[in-house]
């Protein structure tokens, strides 16, 4: 039985574009440090192409870790978070819950890059929510609460801890 975190193919396509938009806002933080590394940008492009039906879930499932490997090339924690946001956006083809991971990593990147981290973090989450259309919100509301289902990224792992968990809890509460 598939995980409740997977979402239907239609819903994954709906949330993939939103996740790509969230990750794209953090992308300059990575590209400023690693201008020749196109893996995160490509992951965002692929998330959008998957959203539009141009790429299959099967093909993207095999490629979903590529942008995450780019995080090792980054020096600052903000740039690492930006690369991981792009990787999470690409992962939506595999499991819809990665959309919340993309948003959380993008919010983390914004927080880490700013001297006014908490306000920037809150503003980024507010922007993300404002970008979530009614279909995106409907799809994301189908996901289990953070920590309630161990069969995916919203389980008790990395996304449930620290500021990533805080971001996802805030997003899920506001949806």
Order of alpha helices (4+ residues) and beta strands (2+ residues): alpha-alpha-alpha-alpha-alpha-alpha-alpha-alpha-alpha
